[in-house]
Amino acid sequence: MSQNPLEDIAKMLHDKCSAKQVAFKNLQKAFELLYHESRHVIDTIGGHLMEGTDPDVRVGVFEIGENEFHVKIAGDLLVFILHTNIVTLDPEHGLNKSPYVLENPSRRYLGQINVYNFMADSFKYNRLNDTGYLLARFFVNADNHFLVEGDGQLGYNFNDISDREINESDVSIFIQLLMVRAVESDLITPPFPTIRMITLNEKVGLSASVGMGQKIGFQMSHDRDKPV
């Protein structure tokens, strides 16, 4: 810190706030790219559906708002949500200890897009108590480099900050891995003893979700010691 607080504030505005603004602009561009690549992947899948596929097996992309869109894959729904705040990861995270960030600390400021998996029927029937699962967190910084946190192939393929700017190929792979992860994870019904009794209130107000199952196969890395 210098003897002049105004100079310190001006420097922080230049170094820190400017980097955050650039990261957010890159985030908006990345979100737009995710949307358009999702449409491209879905169109391609639609063209590859085999003859005899049940007509109710539908796929599609739906723009919900400026910061949200959905990708429907049969009974699954991927929900993409852009967060408007710029964040940093835990100080102990590998990114913050990497030469890449140590060389330029402003690279640690990240825009964030969360991708959740819900059952499509949860939205269709407005089942507010149904659970969604965080599949991945997509981060982008002021250099337009990206990082993905997720489980399985999502974490394996993108387990470090990219050495290049975001491109259509990487985004397409990311989207395809999300779809595979969602479709591969099956729905299981709760054990019978846990749902034997319900209140009348549950019967009247929550009948749409009584006995609904839970997705299996979703364990982020920090949950691996917990039963699914």
N, C-alpha and C positions, 0 to 999 in steps of 0.2 A: 504494500500500500504506500502511496506517495503522501506527501504532506498536504496535498490538495484533493479533498474528496470529490470535487467536481470533475477533476481529471480522471479519477478512478471510475466514477460513474460513466463518463464518456467512453472510457476504454472498455468497460464491461458491455456497454451498449454496442460498441463496434465488434468486439470479439465474440461475446456470448450470444447476445440477442440476434445479431445478424446471422450467425450460424443456425440458430433455431428457426429463423424465418426462411432461410434457404432450405433447411431440412423439411419444413412444412410444405413448401412449394413442391419439393421433390416427392413428398408423400402424396400430395394430390394427383400428381402426374402418375405415380405408381398405382394409385387406386383406379384411375381411369384405364391404365394399361391392364390391370387385373380384370376389370369389367369387360373390356373388349376381347381379351384373350379367352375369358370364360365363354363368351358368345361363340368365338371361333372353335373352341374345343367342343362345346355342346353341339354346334352345327355339324362338326366332323363325326361325333358320336352318332348323331341322328342319321347320318348317311351310312353308318356301318351297322345299324341295328339289323339283325338277321331276320329273314323272312320267317314268319310264324311267331315273332315276339308279340306278346299280349299287347293289344292296342292301349291298354291302360298304363303300360310302362312308358311314362312320359319324362322328357327332359326339357329344360328351359332355363332362361336367365331373366330375372325380373328386377328392374330398377325400382327401389323402394323410396329413396330420397337422395339428397346430395351426398350423404356419408354412409349409405347402406345399399347393398344389393344382395339378392338371393340367387342361388343356383340350385335348381331342382333336379335330382337324379332319382327317378322312380319314387320310392318312399322316403328318401332322404332329402334334407334341405341344408345346403351350406349357406351360412349367413356371414357376409363380409361387412365389418363395421370399421370405419375410419375414426380414430380418436383425434380430437382437435388439439390436444396438449402434447407438447414435445417432452420426452422423458429421457432419463438415463437409467442404465441397468445397475444392479447392485455393484458396489465398489469392488467386490471380490470376483465379479464375473470376468471371464477370460478376456473379453473384449477390452475392458478397461485397463488390463495389464499388458496388452499387446503392444509391440513396437509401433503399430499403426496409430494407436490412440496416444501413446506417450509422445510420439513425434508431433502430434497436433491434437491437443485435448478437446478442441471443439468437435472433433469427429465422434465423440461419445454421445452427442445429442441426437436423439432418434425420434422419428415419427413412427407411429404404431398403427397397424391394421390387425384386428383380431378376426379369426375365422372360427365359427362355431358350427357344430353339427346338431341339427334338430330333426325329429321326425316330421315329415311334411304334414301329417295329420294333426300335429300339435297346433300348427297355424290354421289349418283348414277348419278345425272344430274349436279353435280358441281355447285349448286346454292349457290354462295358465300355470298349472302346477307341474306340467311335464318338464323334464330336465334337458338342457342342451349341454354339449361338451365342447370345450375349447380344443380345437384340433391343432391350431398353430398361431403363432404371433409373428407377423412380418414387420420388420423394422427397416427404415431407410434413413440415411444421414445426409449431411450437406454435400458430400461428395457423390451422392446418388448411388452409393454402395448399399447393399442390403444384407440382412441377417435374418435367419428363420429359427425360431424355437418351436419344436414340436417333437412328437414321438415317432418311433419307427423310422421309415425311410425319410420322412420329413426332416427329422433331426440329423440323420446320417448324411443326406445329400447336401444340406446347407448348414453344417455345424459350425461354420466360421464366417466372419465378415467376407463378403465377396471381394475379389481382387479386380473387379471391373464394375462399370455402371450397369444398372438394371437393363435387361434387354428382353425381347419378346420370347426368346427361346427358354431362358431361365424361368420366366413367369409361367409359360405354358407347362413346363415340367412340374412346377410347384402346384399348379391347379390340378393337373392329372393325378399327382400323388394324393392331394386332398380328396379327390373323388374316389380313388381306390380305397383309401383309408375309411371313408364313410360307408361305401358299399360293402366292404369286407366285414365290417363290424355288425354283428347280428343283435337282434332284440331278444332278451330273455324275460320271462315272466317272473315276478317275485315268488319266493317260496310260499306254498299254500298257507302254512300257519301264520304268516305275517299279514295276510289279507282276509282272515276268516271273519273278523268283526269290523263293522263300520257303523258310524253314527247316522241318524236320520239326516242330519245336516250334510254329511258327506254324500249320502244317497241323492239328496235333492240338488245340492249345489255343485257337487264334484263328480257326478256319475260318469261323466265323459272320460275321466282319468282314472277311475277306480280299476285296480288290477292291471294298469298299464305296465309294460315292461320297462326294462332299463337296457341301454346299449352296453354291450360288452366290447372289450378291446381298446378302451380309451384309458390309457394311463400315461400322463405326462411323466417326464423323467423323475420329478420330485415325488411322484406318487407310486413308484414301482414297488415299494414295500407294503402297500396297502392292498387288501383284497379287492378285486373288481366286482 
